[in-house]
Amino acid sequence: MDHNTYHQSDRNQQTEEVLNELEADDFLTVNTAVTPESEESKILNEYLYHRVLTRPDVSWRTAARYVARSLAIAVSAAAALTLAYVFLSGKSGSAVLSPYAVFVLLFVLSMGVFVLVYLKRIIIFLVKMYQKNASEDRRRSCCCMPSCSEYMILAVNKYGAVIGVCKGLLRLWRCGRFRGIDYP
């Protein structure tokens, strides 16, 4: 028996003696049972590793139609109000602004109203365009449930455009440092 084999068998024997002493001690109990995962952890792991990424059915063509329709409504409203302004100021003879300035002002105001009214839809459309065009690796890099893009849509629907975007941006900032289930 060579020298290394002797030391190896000696170590094994010493290890067995220490383990026997540890088992003999009443005050020392070793918990070898593995604690089961929490239900939340199981759900999260199932979601993260087996989720199916959906690609929303949105297109730039649809967005262009909404924008064109909105522009047509804004131009029509501005033109009608400009004509009313010219007609009313012509009778009184006190035109403060030129008809062109009134048209531009009314057009800008009507587009501002459009953006405020449809801001929620615009934000959701942009997030869905991200979901459609982002790579699968990029979309799977989120380790939260729901994913950050899904969270943004849920937050905008629940809290409105301004607060929903703020909550969504905070979630994006936390992404990577936080892992868990977090609904808005």
C-alpha positions as CSV (number, residue, x, y, z in Angstrom):
1,M,0.0,0.0,0.0
2,D,1.5,3.3,-1.1
3,H,1.8,6.4,1.1
4,N,-1.1,8.3,-0.6
5,T,-3.6,5.5,-0.2
6,Y,-2.8,5.2,3.5
7,H,-3.4,8.9,4.1
8,Q,-6.7,8.7,2.1
9,S,-8.0,5.8,4.0
10,D,-7.0,7.5,7.3
11,R,-8.9,10.6,6.3
12,N,-12.0,8.6,5.4
13,Q,-11.8,6.9,8.8
14,Q,-11.5,10.2,10.6
15,T,-14.4,11.6,8.7
16,E,-16.6,8.7,9.7
17,E,-15.6,9.1,13.4
18,V,-16.5,12.8,13.3
19,L,-19.9,12.0,11.7
20,N,-20.6,9.3,14.3
21,E,-19.9,11.7,17.1
22,L,-22.1,14.3,15.6
23,E,-25.0,11.8,15.3
24,A,-24.5,10.8,18.9
25,D,-24.9,14.4,20.2
26,D,-28.4,15.0,21.3
27,F,-28.2,18.8,21.2
28,L,-27.0,18.9,17.6
29,T,-29.6,18.1,14.9
30,V,-28.9,18.5,11.3
31,N,-31.8,19.4,9.1
32,T,-31.2,17.6,5.8
33,A,-34.7,18.1,4.5
34,V,-34.9,20.5,1.6
35,T,-37.5,23.2,2.2
36,P,-40.1,23.2,-0.6
37,E,-40.3,26.2,-2.9
38,S,-43.1,28.7,-2.1
39,E,-46.1,28.7,-4.3
40,E,-45.2,32.1,-5.6
41,S,-41.7,31.0,-6.6
42,K,-43.2,28.0,-8.5
43,I,-45.6,30.2,-10.4
44,L,-42.9,32.7,-11.2
45,N,-40.4,30.0,-12.4
46,E,-43.1,28.4,-14.6
47,Y,-43.9,31.8,-16.1
48,L,-40.3,32.9,-16.7
49,Y,-39.1,29.6,-18.2
50,H,-42.1,28.4,-20.1
51,R,-44.0,31.5,-21.2
52,V,-45.1,31.9,-24.7
53,L,-44.3,35.3,-26.2
54,T,-47.2,36.8,-28.1
55,R,-46.7,39.1,-31.0
56,P,-49.6,41.7,-31.0
57,D,-51.3,42.2,-34.3
58,V,-50.5,45.9,-34.8
59,S,-49.1,47.6,-37.8
60,W,-47.9,51.0,-38.8
61,R,-50.6,51.1,-41.5
62,T,-53.3,51.1,-38.8
63,A,-51.5,53.8,-36.9
64,A,-51.2,55.9,-40.1
65,R,-54.9,55.6,-40.7
66,Y,-55.6,56.8,-37.1
67,V,-53.2,59.7,-37.6
68,A,-54.7,60.6,-41.0
69,R,-58.2,60.5,-39.6
70,S,-57.2,62.7,-36.7
71,L,-55.5,65.2,-38.9
72,A,-58.6,65.3,-41.1
73,I,-60.8,66.0,-38.1
74,A,-58.4,68.6,-36.8
75,V,-58.1,70.4,-40.1
76,S,-61.9,70.3,-40.6
77,A,-62.6,71.6,-37.1
78,A,-59.9,74.4,-37.5
79,A,-61.3,75.4,-40.9
80,A,-64.9,75.5,-39.6
81,L,-63.9,77.6,-36.6
82,T,-61.7,79.9,-38.7
83,L,-64.6,80.5,-41.1
84,A,-66.9,81.2,-38.1
85,Y,-64.3,83.7,-36.8
86,V,-63.9,85.4,-40.1
87,F,-67.7,85.6,-40.5
88,L,-68.3,87.0,-37.0
89,S,-65.3,89.4,-37.1
90,G,-66.4,90.7,-40.6
91,K,-69.8,91.7,-39.2
92,S,-68.3,93.6,-36.3
93,G,-65.2,94.8,-38.2
94,S,-62.9,94.0,-35.3
95,A,-60.6,91.2,-36.4
96,V,-57.7,90.8,-33.9
97,L,-55.9,88.0,-35.7
98,S,-55.5,87.1,-39.3
99,P,-57.5,84.1,-40.5
100,Y,-54.3,82.2,-41.1
101,A,-53.2,82.7,-37.5
102,V,-56.6,81.7,-36.2
103,F,-56.5,78.5,-38.4
104,V,-53.0,77.5,-37.1
105,L,-54.0,78.2,-33.5
106,L,-57.1,76.2,-33.8
107,F,-55.4,73.4,-35.6
108,V,-52.7,73.2,-32.9
109,L,-55.3,73.3,-30.2
110,S,-57.4,70.5,-31.8
111,M,-54.3,68.3,-32.2
112,G,-53.5,68.9,-28.6
113,V,-57.0,67.8,-27.6
114,F,-56.6,64.8,-29.8
115,V,-53.3,63.8,-28.2
116,L,-54.7,64.3,-24.7
117,V,-57.8,62.2,-25.5
118,Y,-56.0,59.4,-27.2
119,L,-52.7,59.5,-25.2
120,K,-53.6,56.2,-23.5
121,R,-54.1,54.5,-26.9
122,I,-50.9,56.0,-28.3
123,I,-48.8,54.7,-25.4
124,I,-50.4,51.2,-25.6
125,F,-49.8,51.2,-29.4
126,L,-46.1,52.1,-28.9
127,V,-45.7,49.3,-26.3
128,K,-47.4,46.8,-28.6
129,M,-45.1,47.8,-31.4
130,Y,-42.2,47.1,-29.1
131,Q,-43.6,43.7,-28.3
132,K,-44.1,42.9,-31.9
133,N,-40.7,44.0,-33.1
134,A,-38.3,43.3,-30.2
135,S,-36.2,40.2,-30.4
136,E,-37.2,37.2,-28.3
137,D,-34.0,37.4,-26.3
138,R,-34.7,41.0,-25.4
139,R,-38.2,40.2,-24.4
140,R,-37.2,37.2,-22.3
141,S,-34.6,39.2,-20.4
142,C,-37.3,40.5,-18.0
143,C,-37.5,38.4,-14.9
144,C,-40.8,39.7,-13.5
145,M,-44.3,38.6,-13.8
146,P,-45.9,40.2,-15.7
147,S,-43.1,41.3,-18.0
148,C,-42.3,45.0,-18.1
149,S,-44.1,45.7,-21.3
150,E,-47.2,43.9,-20.1
151,Y,-46.9,45.8,-16.8
152,M,-46.8,49.1,-18.7
153,I,-50.0,48.3,-20.6
154,L,-51.8,47.2,-17.4
155,A,-50.6,50.3,-15.5
156,V,-51.8,52.7,-18.3
157,N,-55.1,51.0,-18.5
158,K,-55.6,51.0,-14.7
159,Y,-54.2,54.5,-13.8
160,G,-54.4,56.5,-17.0
161,A,-51.6,57.8,-19.3
162,V,-49.6,60.0,-16.9
163,I,-49.5,57.9,-13.7
164,G,-49.4,54.6,-15.7
165,V,-46.3,55.7,-17.6
166,C,-44.7,56.8,-14.4
167,K,-45.3,53.4,-12.8
168,G,-44.2,51.6,-15.9
169,L,-40.9,53.6,-16.1
170,L,-40.3,52.9,-12.4
171,R,-40.8,49.2,-13.2
172,L,-38.3,49.4,-16.1
173,W,-35.8,51.0,-13.8
174,R,-36.2,48.2,-11.3
175,C,-36.0,45.5,-14.0
176,G,-33.0,43.2,-13.4
177,R,-32.7,44.1,-9.7
178,F,-36.1,42.8,-8.8
179,R,-37.5,39.3,-9.4
180,G,-41.0,38.5,-8.5
181,I,-44.7,38.8,-9.1
182,D,-45.7,42.5,-9.3
183,Y,-49.0,43.6,-10.7
184,P,-49.9,47.3,-10.9
